[in-house]
Amino acid sequence: MSDTIDRATVQRVARLARLRLSDAEQDSLVDDLQRIVAYVEKLQSVDTSAIQPLVHMTIDAMPARKDVAGQPLGTDKALANAPEAADDAFVVPRVVGS
């Protein structure tokens, strides 16, 4: 496993990002980031010389699903899992005005 990430690195990045991390969080991040770096190093060893670089995605490069109208859901089905409903509508907390 890569040792390029140590506790001092995590502390420096946390300070730059103005994060307060406990000792346990710092230790956890050291482990997580070391695994991420090791995975990236592993990916870099894969031979991609025969792979054409992707410049950008377009509709031609990735076929889109047809936009076809289907049957409407229906009020009963739409409200079936609502936490609260009344008069065929969702009940939500008031957010504007009192």
N, C-alpha and C positions, 0 to 999 in steps of 0.2 A: 504494500500500500504506500502511496505517496506521502512523504513527510513535508511537503512544501507548505502545508498549512499547519501552523502551530498556535498556541494560545496567544502569543504576542501579536500574531497577525489578526486573529479574531478581535482582540482588544483594540487594536489600531483601527480596524474597519468599524467596529462598534462606536468608537470615539468620533470618527469622521461622520458617521451616520447619526450621531447624537442618540445612541441607544444605550440604555442601562441594562446590562445582562448580569444575571447571577452567575456564581461560579459553576453551577450545574449547567446552566444554559451555554456558557462558554465552552465547557467540556463537550457538551452535546454537539455544538456547532463545529468544533474541531473535528470530531469524528465524522459528522455528516459531510463537511466540506472536503475532507481527505478522501472519502469514498467517491464524491463527485469528481474530483480531480483525477483519481485513479481510473474512473470510468471514461473520462474524456481522453486520457492517455491511451487506454485500450482502444477507443474508437479511432484514434489517430494511426494506429497500427494496421487498420483495414486498408487493403489495396483498392483505391477508387479510381485508378488510372483509366479504366475502361468506361467509367460513368461520365456521361455528358453533363456539364454543369447546368443548373437551372437558373436562368436569368430572371424570369418573372412568370407568374401564373396568369394564364388567360383562359377565357371560356373555351378556346380551341384546345388548350392543353388539358383541361379537366372538364369533361362533359357535365353539364348541369342537369339536374332533375327537371322534368317538364312541370310547369306551373299549371296544374289542372284543378279546377274547382271540384270539390267533393260534397258529400252530404253534410249539412250543418250539424253541429254537435247536439243542439237541443238544450233548452234551459234546464231540464231535470238532470241531465248528465253533467252539464257545466257546473251546477251548484251541488252536485252529489258529495264532493269532498271539501266544500267550503266550510271553514270553521263556524261561520255564521251567515245566514241568508234570510232575507225578508222580502216579500212582494216580488218574487222572481228576480232578485238582485243580490249581489254580494254586499255584506255589511262590513264597512271598514271604519277605522277610527277617523274622526274629523281632524284634518291637518291645517285647514285654513279658517281663520276666524274662530270665535267662541260662541 
